[in-house]
Structure formats: structure tokens, C-alpha cells
Amino acid sequence: MRLTAEVWVSAYLKRLSLLTIPAFVVAKGDLTAGAVLVKLNTLDGKACCYQRSFDLITGERQWVVLSEGDETDVDASIEKQRSFDCDLWVIEVEDAEGRHLLDDPSLV
């Protein structure tokens, strides 16, 4: 059984808060089946946006980079995604060290 988007987002935000990594919901999507984008803001004018992807070869879910570079360019990429997916969640993580916890296998 898969978690709903709302439950996953809530658990992700809690895990980040336990490590005192600031994060917040920028856009709230569909509560059950909305896709999730995670924007990592490194607080130096740069950012990276991750999306969850399905690997057809292994059958596993993984986080992949959707866009990265100047924060304004990443924001534009996110807005483009939101323009055709109204169910999309966007989470922003702010961490100068670049921590996002998406490499933790329990978050895939």
C-alpha cells in the first residue's frame, strides 16, 4: 500500500524538522495522489528541484533532478510544471549544506 501525498509530505517535513532543516509547503496539491516536487534552496542564489521518478528497468522509485542552477531559473521550471499539473505539491527545503534527505531509502 502506498502513502497518500499528504501523509508523505507531512512525514517528510517532520523528518526535516527533527534535523532542524527548514522546509515548508509552497504549493499544496491533491491530498491523495498529487505528485511532489522538492526544491532545495542552498541560500546562495542557487537551487535544485527534485521529482520522484519510476525506473522502468529496476521497478523502483527514485528522486531525480528536474532542474538546477540559479534559483530564479529553478522557480521558473517549477511554475512551468504547475501550469499543467494543478495537483502538484511543491516543498521548499532551505539548507546551506545542501541536505534534503531524499537520498534516505525510506523516503523513496
C-alpha positions in Angstrom: 0.0 0.0 0.0 1.3 3.4 -0.9 1.1 6.5 1.2 -1.1 9.4 0.2 0.7 12.6 -0.9 -0.5 14.4 2.2 0.8 11.8 4.6 4.2 11.6 2.7 4.6 15.3 2.8 3.8 15.5 6.5 6.3 12.8 7.3 9.0 14.4 5.2 8.5 17.8 6.8 8.7 16.1 10.3 11.9 14.3 9.4 13.5 17.5 8.2 12.4 19.4 11.3 14.0 16.8 13.6 17.3 17.7 12.0 16.4 21.5 12.2 16.3 21.8 8.4 13.8 24.4 7.5 11.1 23.4 5.0 7.7 24.5 4.0 4.9 23.8 1.6 4.9 26.3 -1.3 2.0 24.7 -3.2 -0.5 22.2 -1.8 -1.6 19.6 -4.3 -4.1 16.7 -4.4 -4.3 15.1 -0.9 -4.2 11.6 -2.1 -2.4 11.3 -5.5 -0.6 14.6 -6.1 3.0 14.4 -7.4 5.6 16.1 -5.3 8.5 18.4 -6.3 11.2 19.2 -3.7 13.1 22.4 -4.2 16.4 22.6 -2.4 17.4 26.2 -1.8 21.1 26.4 -0.8 20.7 30.1 0.2 23.4 31.3 -2.2 21.2 32.1 -5.2 21.3 28.5 -6.4 18.7 25.8 -6.1 17.9 22.3 -7.3 14.4 20.8 -7.9 13.8 17.0 -7.5 11.0 14.9 -8.7 10.2 11.3 -8.0 10.6 9.0 -10.9 9.9 5.4 -11.7 12.8 3.3 -13.0 11.3 1.0 -15.7 14.3 -1.3 -15.5 14.5 -1.9 -11.8 10.9 -1.1 -11.0 12.0 1.2 -8.1 11.1 4.8 -7.4 13.9 7.3 -7.2 14.4 11.0 -6.9 15.9 12.7 -10.0 16.9 16.3 -10.7 14.2 18.2 -12.7 16.2 21.4 -12.8 19.1 23.1 -11.1 21.1 26.3 -11.3 20.1 29.8 -10.5 17.2 29.9 -8.1 15.1 32.1 -10.5 15.6 29.5 -13.3 14.6 26.7 -11.0 11.5 28.6 -9.8 10.5 29.2 -13.5 10.8 25.4 -14.1 8.6 24.7 -11.1 6.0 27.2 -12.3 6.0 25.7 -15.7 5.3 22.3 -14.1 2.5 23.8 -12.0 0.9 25.4 -15.1 -0.1 21.9 -16.4 -0.4 20.0 -13.2 -2.8 21.6 -10.7 -2.5 18.6 -8.3 1.3 19.2 -7.8 2.8 19.6 -4.4 5.9 21.9 -4.1 8.1 21.6 -1.0 10.9 24.1 -0.4 13.9 23.0 1.7 16.3 25.7 2.8 19.8 24.4 3.8 23.2 25.9 3.0 24.8 22.5 3.4 22.5 21.0 0.7 20.8 18.5 2.9 17.4 17.3 1.6 17.2 13.7 3.0 15.8 12.4 -0.4 18.7 10.0 -0.6 17.3 8.2 2.5 15.9 4.9 1.2 12.9 5.2 3.5 11.7 8.3 1.6 11.5 6.7 -1.9 
